């Protein structure tokens, strides 16, 4: 069991926060762009 638990704790997943912040920023940016395009298209 010790070998399995040690293989589960991968070093690259010890700090997933920066990746989560990056993904959240991408979604916020995509939502902002979609909102701007949605507001701009009816006026054109």
DSSP file (Angstrom, degrees, kcal/mol; ACC not computed):
  #  RESIDUE AA STRUCTURE BP1 BP2  ACC     N-H-->O    O-->H-N    N-H-->O    O-->H-N    TCO  KAPPA ALPHA  PHI   PSI    X-CA   Y-CA   Z-CA
    1    1 A X     >        0   0    0      0, 0.0     4,-2.2     0, 0.0     5,-0.2   0.000 360.0 360.0 360.0 -31.2    0.0    0.0    0.0
    2    2 A X  H  >  +     0   0    0      1,-0.2     4,-1.9     2,-0.2     5,-0.2   0.880 360.0  51.8 -66.8 -35.8    2.9    2.4    0.7
    3    3 A X  H  > S+     0   0    0      2,-0.2     4,-1.5     1,-0.2    -1,-0.2   0.887 109.9  49.3 -66.9 -37.1    4.1    2.1   -2.9
    4    4 A X  H  > S+     0   0    0      1,-0.2     4,-1.4     2,-0.2    -2,-0.2   0.927 111.4  47.8 -69.2 -43.4    0.7    2.9   -4.3
    5    5 A X  H  X S+     0   0    0     -4,-2.2     4,-1.5     1,-0.2    -1,-0.2   0.863 110.8  51.9 -67.3 -33.9    0.2    6.0   -2.1
    6    6 A X  H  < S+     0   0    0     -4,-1.9    -1,-0.2     1,-0.2    -2,-0.2   0.842 109.4  49.7 -71.3 -30.5    3.6    7.3   -3.0
    7    7 A X  H  < S+     0   0    0     -4,-1.5    -1,-0.2     1,-0.2    -2,-0.2   0.759 106.5  56.6 -77.9 -22.9    2.9    6.9   -6.7
    8    8 A X  H  < S+     0   0    0     -4,-1.4     2,-1.8     1,-0.2    -2,-0.2   0.893  92.7  72.2 -73.6 -38.8   -0.4    8.8   -6.3
    9    9 A X  S  < S-     0   0    0     -4,-1.5     2,-0.2    -5,-0.1    -1,-0.2  -0.568  74.7-173.0 -79.8  85.5    1.2   11.9   -4.8
   10   10 A X    >   -     0   0    0     -2,-1.8     3,-1.2     1,-0.1     4,-0.1  -0.576  27.6-132.2 -80.6 142.5    2.9   13.2   -7.9
   11   11 A X  G >  S+     0   0    0      1,-0.3     3,-1.1    -2,-0.2     4,-0.3   0.796 103.7  60.6 -65.8 -27.2    5.2   16.1   -7.4
   12   12 A X  G 3  S+     0   0    0      1,-0.2    -1,-0.3     2,-0.1     3,-0.2   0.666 103.7  50.9 -76.4 -13.3    3.7   18.1  -10.3
   13   13 A X  G X  S+     0   0    0     -3,-1.2     3,-0.5     1,-0.2    -1,-0.2   0.241  80.6  94.1-104.8  12.3    0.3   18.1   -8.6
   14   14 A X  T <  S+     0   0    0     -3,-1.1     2,-0.3     1,-0.3    -1,-0.2   0.831  97.9  28.8 -72.7 -29.7    1.5   19.4   -5.3
   15   15 A X  T 3   +     0   0    0     -4,-0.3     3,-0.4    -3,-0.2     4,-0.3  -0.677  66.0 153.8-129.6  78.1    0.7   23.0   -6.3
   16   16 A X    <>  +     0   0    0     -3,-0.5     4,-2.2    -2,-0.3     5,-0.2   0.508  50.9  95.2 -82.2  -1.4   -2.2   23.0   -8.8
   17   17 A X  H  > S+     0   0    0      1,-0.2     4,-2.7     2,-0.2     5,-0.2   0.908  79.8  50.9 -61.2 -45.8   -3.2   26.6   -7.8
   18   18 A X  H  > S+     0   0    0     -3,-0.4     4,-2.1     1,-0.2    -1,-0.2   0.899 112.1  48.3 -59.7 -37.8   -1.4   28.5  -10.5
   19   19 A X  H  > S+     0   0    0     -4,-0.3     4,-2.4     2,-0.2    -1,-0.2   0.893 111.5  49.9 -68.1 -38.2   -2.8   26.2  -13.2
   20   20 A X  H  X S+     0   0    0     -4,-2.2     4,-2.5     2,-0.2    -2,-0.2   0.898 110.4  50.2 -66.5 -39.2   -6.3   26.7  -11.8
   21   21 A X  H  X S+     0   0    0     -4,-2.7     4,-2.3     2,-0.2    -2,-0.2   0.895 110.6  50.1 -64.3 -38.9   -5.8   30.5  -11.7
   22   22 A X  H  X S+     0   0    0     -4,-2.1     4,-2.1    -5,-0.2    -2,-0.2   0.920 111.7  47.3 -65.2 -43.6   -4.7   30.3  -15.4
   23   23 A X  H  X S+     0   0    0     -4,-2.4     4,-2.2     1,-0.2    -2,-0.2   0.911 112.3  50.0 -64.6 -41.8   -7.8   28.3  -16.4
   24   24 A X  H  X S+     0   0    0     -4,-2.5     4,-2.4     1,-0.2    -1,-0.2   0.903 109.8  51.1 -63.0 -40.5  -10.1   30.6  -14.5
   25   25 A X  H  X S+     0   0    0     -4,-2.3     4,-2.5     1,-0.2    -1,-0.2   0.880 108.7  51.6 -65.0 -37.1   -8.5   33.6  -16.2
   26   26 A X  H  X S+     0   0    0     -4,-2.1     4,-2.5     2,-0.2    -1,-0.2   0.917 111.1  47.4 -65.0 -42.2   -9.0   32.1  -19.6
   27   27 A X  H  X S+     0   0    0     -4,-2.2     4,-2.4     2,-0.2    -2,-0.2   0.901 112.5  49.1 -66.7 -39.4  -12.7   31.4  -18.9
   28   28 A X  H  X S+     0   0    0     -4,-2.4     4,-2.3     2,-0.2    -2,-0.2   0.922 112.5  48.0 -64.8 -42.9  -13.2   35.0  -17.6
   29   29 A X  H  X S+     0   0    0     -4,-2.5     4,-2.5     2,-0.2    -2,-0.2   0.909 111.5  49.9 -63.6 -41.5  -11.5   36.4  -20.7
   30   30 A X  H  X S+     0   0    0     -4,-2.5     4,-2.4     1,-0.2    -2,-0.2   0.899 111.4  49.1 -64.8 -39.6  -13.5   34.2  -23.0
   31   31 A X  H  X S+     0   0    0     -4,-2.4     4,-2.2     2,-0.2    -1,-0.2   0.884 110.9  50.1 -66.0 -38.1  -16.7   35.3  -21.2
   32   32 A X  H  X S+     0   0    0     -4,-2.3     4,-2.4     2,-0.2    -2,-0.2   0.924 111.9  47.1 -65.1 -44.5  -15.7   39.0  -21.5
   33   33 A X  H  X S+     0   0    0     -4,-2.5     4,-2.6     1,-0.2     5,-0.2   0.909 112.1  50.7 -64.2 -41.6  -15.0   38.6  -25.2
   34   34 A X  H  X S+     0   0    0     -4,-2.4     4,-2.4     1,-0.2    -1,-0.2   0.897 110.9  49.3 -64.3 -38.6  -18.3   36.8  -25.7
   35   35 A X  H  X S+     0   0    0     -4,-2.2     4,-2.0     2,-0.2    -2,-0.2   0.906 111.6  48.1 -66.4 -41.4  -20.2   39.5  -23.9
   36   36 A X  H  X S+     0   0    0     -4,-2.4     4,-2.1     2,-0.2    -2,-0.2   0.917 114.6  45.7 -65.6 -42.9  -18.5   42.3  -25.9
   37   37 A X  H  X S+     0   0    0     -4,-2.6     4,-2.4     1,-0.2    -2,-0.2   0.891 111.7  52.4 -67.8 -38.0  -19.2   40.5  -29.2
   38   38 A X  H  X S+     0   0    0     -4,-2.4     4,-0.7    -5,-0.2    -1,-0.2   0.852 113.9  43.1 -66.9 -33.6  -22.8   39.8  -28.1
   39   39 A X  H  < S+     0   0    0     -4,-2.0     4,-0.5    -5,-0.1    -1,-0.2   0.823 117.0  47.3 -78.0 -31.5  -23.3   43.5  -27.3
   40   40 A X  H  X S+     0   0    0     -4,-2.1     4,-0.9    -5,-0.2     3,-0.5   0.814 100.0  65.0 -81.2 -31.2  -21.6   44.7  -30.5
   41   41 A X  H >< S+     0   0    0     -4,-2.4     3,-0.9     1,-0.2    -1,-0.2   0.903  96.8  53.2 -65.2 -42.4  -23.3   42.4  -33.0
   42   42 A X  T 3< S+     0   0    0     -4,-0.7    -1,-0.2     1,-0.2    -2,-0.1   0.803 108.2  52.6 -64.3 -24.1  -26.8   43.7  -32.7
   43   43 A X  T 34        0   0    0     -3,-0.5    -1,-0.2    -4,-0.5    -2,-0.2   0.711 360.0 360.0 -81.7 -19.1  -25.6   47.3  -33.3
   44   44 A X    <<        0   0    0     -3,-0.9    -1,-0.2    -4,-0.9    -2,-0.2   0.493 360.0 360.0 -80.6 360.0  -23.7   46.4  -36.5
